[in-house]
Amino acid sequence: MVIHIFLVILIALIVLMCVTAIIYLYYKRSLVQKALDDAWSRMSVQSLEAEHRTQLTLRISSIVGSNLEQQSILPQILDLLSRHFSYATLRLVIYREHDSFALIRPESSDDEILELAGLLDTVCQTGVIHLDEPLAQALHVPVSDGRYLFNLPIVHGDRFAGSLIISATKDLSIPDQRFLRDLVPALTAALRNHSLTDRFGRAVDSRVRDYLMSYSVYPAGEIREAGILFVDLVGFTAQAERLSPQSIVSFLNIFFSRCQEIIGRRGGIINKFLGDGFMAMFGAPVSDSAFARHLLEAANDILCSEPELAQIALSYGIEKFGIALGAETGQVLAGTIGSDSRLEYTLMGDVVNIASRLEGLTRFFGVKFLVGENLAKSETQWYFRNLGKIRPKGKTRALSIYESLGPDECIHDDLVTRTKIFEKGMLEYQNRNFESALFIWETLPYDSSDQALHWYQQQAREYIASPPAPSWDGTENFRIK
């Protein structure tokens, strides 16, 4: 009986051990399977992340290889990296010169100049650097405890080019750090292109650059409607004889920079600098249906800035400061011209010559801004004074010239009245009614600055004493350019 009980107990223990073993083996198998599943999942995630990094690298390399819109390349790269590092804030700091930096953010294509003491030493450090409040404010990144600042210096040759800075609440993973370091060659190329584009953009307007680079060969000349504006400083050459070369260059840079900003804002392009003046073009190479109006607005803005520029000129020892402008619109030949080794994009045609001559005639008539007939008749919301017909030296065709007085809404009623009386006398003058013209002009209040009026009055008196030939059609021949 005891033996039977013992056998039963033994069998029960054996069964229990077998069941336990089976359960244990099943449990272990589940753990192993889970571990395998987790490992496979991690490998899949890592593989997807690696593929994503590879695709991102290729995309960035493609952007860097683009020939156009170099100014937008760095913001595009930052935008792509910001999507990858969605938990972080990215900034690109570009070293300029004299410990000066340009800050680029993903959301903006405009460079922001940074001048922060000690910034060069800070951004030259690789890895995690301390994010103090002045640095955080300069970089426009949030400040909080436990925030990491990962810095990746970028070196081109033996020169420090800039840094990619990532601010985040957690440290970067080892694969991400390796990915960023592998990205350094592409970032270096992007910074080099950015620097070259910046320098190129100072010599050639970005719109001209993009226009030329959009062609596989140099574009042939094309006939198009455009506007030409010549701007010159009155009497600057004589006064500059008393200045040092450094002062001359410094002041001209200020003047040209101000004009460049004004003309660029109105859609124009300074095509070439001509000593103490320049030629600007509107409506080319990029078409602009309102280029004539924009030309007039730019010229008016330059004249409005004359008092401020005169004060700056005075600080350089230039006592008499004045600006002269001449403009005309019409058909031009737009294209590249030059030698086999050097070309430039410019506009050619009679319109260019007329605008230049008009700028030169401003001194004779004592006005600031002269325009041609095409421009005057194309803008009905702008006020002009008809100064008659002239034939400049070297020209066979007579030109109707007009003084630009400004937009209609800015013209005082007294000036409107005076202009209408002057033009009424001009009509009589051109119809050979010189006594009538003099009578009309003499009703105007005396103005010593109205040089054009005084010259025409003198001409009328001379024609009364000695009438012009019967073939005279009201055109005055000029021997000056």
SELODREN-460336 format. One record per residue (C-alpha): residue in one letter; x negated, y negated, z. Coordinates in steps of 0.1 Angstrom, whole numbers, plus 2048, in hexadecimal, padded with zeros to 3 digits. Layout:
% residues N
type; xx; yy; zz
A; X; Y; Z
...
***
This chain:
% residues 481
type; xx; yy; zz
M; 800; 800; 800
V; 7E4; 7E9; 809
I; 7D2; 7F2; 7E9
H; 7F1; 7E9; 7D5
I; 7F3; 7C7; 7E6
F; 7CF; 7C1; 7E0
L; 7D2; 7CA; 7BB
V; 7F0; 7B2; 7B7
I; 7DC; 796; 7C7
L; 7BE; 79D; 7B2
I; 7D3; 79D; 792
A; 7E4; 77D; 79D
L; 7C2; 76D; 7A3
I; 7B6; 779; 781
V; 7D5; 76B; 770
L; 7D1; 74A; 782
M; 7AD; 748; 778
C; 7B6; 74F; 754
V; 7D1; 735; 754
T; 7BA; 71C; 765
A; 79F; 723; 74B
I; 7B7; 71F; 72F
I; 7C3; 6FE; 73D
Y; 7A0; 6F2; 743
L; 795; 6FC; 720
Y; 7B4; 6EB; 711
Y; 7AC; 6CC; 726
K; 788; 6CC; 71B
R; 793; 6D0; 6F7
S; 7AA; 6B2; 6FA
L; 78D; 69E; 709
V; 776; 6A8; 6ED
Q; 791; 6A1; 6D3
K; 798; 67F; 6E3
A; 773; 677; 6E3
L; 770; 682; 6BF
D; 78E; 66D; 6B6
D; 780; 64F; 6C9
A; 75F; 653; 6B8
W; 76F; 656; 696
S; 784; 638; 69D
R; 766; 624; 6A8
M; 753; 62F; 689
S; 771; 625; 674
V; 773; 603; 684
Q; 74D; 5FE; 682
S; 74E; 609; 65E
L; 76A; 5F1; 656
E; 758; 5D5; 669
A; 738; 5DE; 656
E; 74B; 5DD; 635
H; 75B; 5BC; 63F
R; 738; 5AD; 647
T; 72B; 5BA; 626
Q; 748; 5AA; 613
L; 744; 58A; 627
T; 71F; 589; 61F
L; 726; 58E; 5FA
R; 741; 573; 5FB
I; 729; 55A; 60B
S; 70D; 563; 5F2
S; 726; 55D; 5D6
I; 72F; 53B; 5E5
V; 70A; 532; 5E8
G; 704; 53B; 5C4
S; 71F; 523; 5B8
N; 712; 506; 5A3
L; 72F; 4EE; 5AA
E; 73C; 4DD; 5C9
Q; 71C; 4E2; 5DC
Q; 729; 4CA; 5F7
S; 745; 4E1; 600
I; 730; 501; 601
L; 726; 4FE; 626
P; 749; 4F7; 633
Q; 755; 515; 61E
I; 73B; 52C; 62E
L; 744; 51F; 651
D; 769; 525; 649
L; 762; 549; 640
L; 74D; 54F; 65E
S; 767; 53F; 675
R; 780; 559; 669
H; 768; 575; 671
F; 760; 566; 693
S; 784; 55D; 69B
Y; 77C; 55A; 6C0
A; 760; 541; 6BB
T; 759; 51D; 6B0
L; 73F; 519; 694
R; 729; 4FB; 68C
L; 70D; 4F6; 674
V; 6F2; 4DD; 67D
I; 6DC; 4D2; 65F
Y; 6BB; 4C2; 667
R; 6B6; 4A2; 653
E; 697; 48E; 65E
H; 68A; 47C; 67B
D; 69D; 492; 694
S; 6BD; 489; 682
F; 6D8; 4A4; 67B
A; 6F7; 4A8; 666
L; 713; 4BC; 677
I; 72B; 4D0; 661
R; 74B; 4DF; 66D
P; 762; 4F8; 65B
E; 77F; 4E1; 659
S; 76C; 4C3; 64B
S; 756; 4BE; 62C
D; 748; 49D; 63A
D; 726; 49E; 64A
E; 725; 48E; 66C
I; 703; 480; 676
L; 6F6; 48B; 698
E; 6DB; 479; 6AC
L; 6D8; 48B; 6CD
A; 6B8; 48A; 6E1
G; 6A8; 4AD; 6E5
L; 6C0; 4BD; 6CC
L; 6A3; 4C8; 6B6
D; 693; 4DC; 6D2
T; 6B4; 4EB; 6DB
V; 6BF; 4F7; 6B9
C; 69D; 506; 6B2
Q; 6A3; 520; 6CD
T; 6AF; 542; 6C1
G; 6CB; 554; 6D4
V; 6E1; 547; 6F0
I; 6DB; 523; 6FB
H; 6EA; 50E; 716
L; 709; 4FB; 70C
D; 708; 4DA; 720
E; 722; 4C0; 71D
P; 70F; 4A6; 707
L; 706; 4C2; 6EF
A; 72A; 4CF; 6EF
Q; 738; 4AD; 6E8
A; 71F; 4A7; 6CC
L; 728; 4C8; 6BC
H; 74D; 4C3; 6C2
V; 751; 4E5; 6D4
P; 765; 4EB; 6F4
V; 753; 4ED; 715
S; 75D; 509; 72E
D; 74C; 51F; 747
G; 73F; 540; 73A
R; 73D; 533; 716
Y; 721; 540; 701
L; 70E; 52C; 6E7
F; 6FD; 542; 6CD
N; 6E4; 52F; 6B8
L; 6D5; 53B; 697
P; 6B8; 525; 68B
I; 6B4; 524; 665
V; 691; 51F; 657
H; 688; 518; 633
G; 664; 51F; 62C
D; 651; 50E; 649
R; 66C; 4F4; 64F
F; 689; 4F5; 667
A; 6A8; 4F1; 652
G; 6C4; 4F3; 66C
S; 6D8; 509; 683
L; 6F8; 51D; 683
I; 708; 519; 6A6
I; 724; 530; 6B3
S; 736; 527; 6D3
A; 74B; 543; 6E2
T; 759; 550; 703
K; 747; 571; 6FD
D; 726; 57C; 6F1
L; 721; 587; 6CD
S; 71F; 5AC; 6C6
I; 6FE; 5BB; 6BB
P; 70C; 5C2; 697
D; 718; 59E; 695
Q; 6F7; 591; 6A0
R; 6E5; 5A7; 686
F; 6FF; 59C; 66C
L; 6F7; 577; 673
R; 6D2; 57C; 671
D; 6D6; 58E; 64F
L; 6EA; 570; 644
V; 6CD; 558; 649
P; 6C0; 55A; 625
A; 6E2; 550; 617
L; 6E6; 534; 630
T; 6C3; 528; 628
A; 6CC; 527; 603
A; 6EC; 514; 60B
L; 6D9; 4FA; 620
R; 6C0; 4F6; 604
N; 6DB; 4F1; 5EA
H; 6ED; 4D9; 601
S; 6CD; 4C4; 605
L; 6C6; 4C4; 5DF
T; 6EA; 4BA; 5D8
D; 6E8; 49E; 5F2
R; 6C9; 491; 5E1
F; 6D7; 496; 5BE
G; 6F7; 485; 5C9
R; 6E3; 466; 5D1
A; 6D6; 464; 5AE
V; 6F4; 471; 59B
D; 718; 46D; 5A5
S; 728; 48E; 5AF
R; 743; 48A; 595
V; 729; 486; 57A
R; 715; 4A3; 588
D; 734; 4BA; 589
Y; 73E; 4AF; 566
L; 71C; 4B7; 557
M; 718; 4D7; 56A
S; 73A; 4E4; 55E
Y; 72B; 4E7; 53B
S; 713; 503; 531
V; 703; 4EA; 519
Y; 701; 4C4; 51B
P; 723; 4B7; 511
A; 726; 4A4; 4F0
G; 731; 480; 4F0
E; 756; 479; 4F1
I; 76B; 45A; 4E9
R; 780; 450; 507
E; 790; 432; 517
A; 77C; 425; 534
G; 774; 405; 547
I; 752; 3F5; 54C
L; 748; 3DE; 568
F; 727; 3CB; 56A
V; 71D; 3BC; 58C
D; 6FF; 3A6; 591
L; 6F1; 38F; 5AD
V; 6EF; 36B; 5A3
G; 6CD; 35B; 5A6
F; 6BF; 378; 5BA
T; 69F; 37C; 5A5
A; 694; 358; 5AC
Q; 69B; 35B; 5D1
A; 68B; 37D; 5D4
E; 669; 36E; 5CB
R; 667; 362; 5EF
L; 66F; 384; 5FE
S; 65A; 3A2; 605
P; 660; 3C1; 5F0
Q; 66C; 3D3; 60F
S; 686; 3B8; 615
I; 692; 3B8; 5F1
V; 696; 3DE; 5F1
S; 6A7; 3DE; 613
F; 6C1; 3C4; 609
L; 6C8; 3D2; 5E7
N; 6CE; 3F4; 5F7
I; 6E8; 3E4; 60E
F; 6F8; 3D2; 5F1
F; 6F9; 3F1; 5DB
S; 705; 407; 5F7
R; 722; 3F0; 5FE
C; 72B; 3EE; 5D9
Q; 728; 414; 5D5
E; 740; 41A; 5F1
I; 759; 401; 5E2
I; 757; 40E; 5BF
G; 758; 432; 5C9
R; 777; 42C; 5DE
R; 788; 41E; 5BF
G; 77E; 43C; 5AA
G; 761; 42B; 597
I; 73D; 436; 593
I; 71E; 421; 593
N; 70D; 42E; 574
K; 6ED; 41B; 575
F; 6DB; 401; 58A
L; 6CD; 3E4; 578
G; 6B4; 3D1; 58E
D; 6CA; 3BD; 5A5
G; 6EA; 3C8; 594
F; 6FB; 3E7; 587
M; 714; 3F5; 56D
A; 732; 408; 57A
M; 74A; 41D; 566
F; 76F; 426; 56C
G; 782; 441; 55A
A; 764; 457; 552
P; 759; 472; 554
V; 779; 47A; 569
S; 799; 46C; 558
D; 7AD; 452; 56B
S; 7CD; 444; 55D
A; 7CA; 425; 573
F; 7A5; 41F; 56E
A; 7AA; 3FA; 563
R; 7BD; 3F2; 583
H; 7A3; 404; 598
L; 787; 3F1; 587
L; 798; 3D0; 58F
E; 79E; 3DA; 5B3
A; 77A; 3E5; 5B8
A; 76D; 3C4; 5AA
N; 785; 3B1; 5C0
D; 779; 3C5; 5DF
I; 755; 3BC; 5D6
L; 75D; 397; 5D4
C; 770; 399; 5F5
S; 751; 3A8; 605
E; 73B; 38B; 5F8
P; 73D; 375; 618
E; 731; 392; 62E
L; 716; 39B; 615
A; 70B; 376; 614
Q; 706; 377; 63A
I; 6F0; 396; 636
A; 6DD; 385; 61A
L; 6D7; 367; 630
S; 6C7; 37D; 64A
Y; 6AE; 388; 62F
G; 6A7; 364; 626
I; 6BE; 363; 607
E; 6CF; 341; 60A
K; 6E4; 341; 5EA
F; 6F7; 362; 5E5
G; 70F; 367; 5CA
I; 71E; 384; 5B6
A; 728; 384; 591
L; 73E; 39D; 580
G; 748; 3A5; 55C
A; 75F; 3C1; 551
E; 772; 3CE; 533
T; 785; 3EE; 529
G; 788; 401; 509
Q; 77B; 41E; 4F5
V; 758; 429; 4FD
L; 742; 446; 4F3
A; 73C; 45A; 513
G; 720; 474; 514
T; 6FC; 47C; 51B
I; 6E0; 469; 50B
G; 6BB; 46A; 50E
S; 69C; 47E; 504
D; 697; 4A3; 503
S; 688; 4A3; 526
R; 6A0; 48A; 537
L; 6C5; 482; 532
E; 6DE; 46C; 543
Y; 704; 46A; 541
T; 710; 447; 537
L; 729; 434; 522
M; 720; 423; 502
G; 733; 40B; 4EB
D; 73D; 3E7; 4E5
V; 751; 3E7; 505
V; 731; 3EB; 519
N; 720; 3CE; 507
I; 73F; 3B7; 50C
A; 740; 3BE; 531
S; 71B; 3B6; 534
R; 71F; 395; 521
L; 73D; 38B; 536
E; 729; 390; 556
G; 70E; 379; 548
L; 727; 35E; 53E
T; 735; 35B; 561
R; 718; 342; 569
F; 721; 32C; 54C
F; 746; 32A; 555
G; 73F; 328; 57A
V; 756; 346; 582
K; 750; 367; 595
F; 761; 380; 57F
L; 768; 380; 55A
V; 77B; 39B; 547
G; 783; 3A3; 523
E; 7A4; 3A2; 511
N; 7AB; 3C7; 513
L; 7A8; 3C8; 538
A; 7BB; 3A7; 53D
K; 7D8; 3B2; 528
S; 7DA; 3D5; 537
E; 7E1; 3CA; 55A
T; 801; 3B6; 55D
Q; 800; 3B6; 583
W; 7DF; 3A4; 584
Y; 7DA; 37E; 580
F; 7C1; 371; 566
R; 7B8; 34F; 558
N; 7B3; 34D; 533
L; 791; 33C; 52C
G; 795; 33B; 506
K; 782; 34D; 4EA
I; 75C; 34F; 4E8
R; 743; 360; 4D1
P; 725; 36B; 4E6
K; 702; 36A; 4D7
G; 6FC; 387; 4C0
K; 722; 38F; 4BC
T; 736; 389; 49D
R; 758; 390; 4AD
A; 769; 376; 4C2
L; 772; 380; 4E6
S; 78F; 373; 4FA
I; 782; 370; 51E
Y; 795; 36E; 53F
E; 78D; 365; 562
S; 799; 37F; 57B
L; 7AC; 36E; 598
G; 7B9; 38C; 5AB
P; 7D9; 3A0; 5AF
D; 7FA; 38D; 5AA
E; 805; 391; 5CE
C; 7E5; 37F; 5DA
I; 7E7; 360; 5C3
H; 7F1; 33F; 5D3
D; 80C; 32B; 5C1
D; 7F4; 30D; 5BD
L; 7DC; 323; 5AA
V; 7F7; 330; 594
T; 802; 30D; 58C
R; 7DE; 301; 585
T; 7D7; 320; 56F
K; 7F7; 31A; 55A
I; 7EE; 2F6; 554
F; 7CA; 2FF; 54A
E; 7D7; 31A; 532
K; 7F0; 301; 523
G; 7D3; 2E9; 51C
M; 7BF; 307; 50E
L; 7DA; 30E; 4F5
E; 7DA; 2EA; 4E9
Y; 7B4; 2EB; 4E7
Q; 7B3; 30A; 4D1
N; 7CE; 2FA; 4BB
R; 7B6; 2DD; 4B5
N; 7CC; 2C5; 4C9
F; 7AF; 2B9; 4DE
E; 7BF; 298; 4EA
S; 7DD; 2AC; 4F7
A; 7C7; 2C5; 508
L; 7B4; 2AA; 51A
F; 7D4; 299; 525
I; 7E1; 2BA; 534
W; 7C0; 2C3; 545
E; 7BD; 2A0; 554
T; 7DE; 2A6; 567
L; 7CC; 2C0; 57B
P; 7BE; 2B6; 59E
Y; 798; 2B2; 59B
D; 784; 2D0; 5A5
S; 75F; 2CE; 5A3
S; 75B; 2F4; 5A3
D; 771; 2F9; 584
Q; 753; 2FA; 56D
A; 767; 30A; 550
L; 780; 2ED; 550
H; 765; 2D2; 550
W; 753; 2E4; 533
Y; 772; 2E6; 51E
Q; 77B; 2C1; 526
Q; 758; 2B7; 519
Q; 75D; 2CD; 4FA
A; 77E; 2BD; 4F3
R; 76F; 29A; 4F5
E; 753; 2A4; 4DD
Y; 76C; 2B3; 4C5
I; 781; 293; 4C6
A; 762; 27F; 4BD
S; 756; 299; 4A3
P; 771; 2B2; 499
P; 766; 2D6; 492
A; 766; 2E5; 46F
P; 789; 2ED; 461
S; 780; 312; 464
W; 77D; 30F; 48A
D; 796; 326; 49B
G; 791; 31D; 4BF
T; 773; 334; 4C4
E; 755; 326; 4D6
N; 733; 334; 4CB
F; 71A; 33B; 4E7
R; 6F5; 33D; 4E4
I; 6F0; 34D; 506
K; 6F5; 371; 50F
***
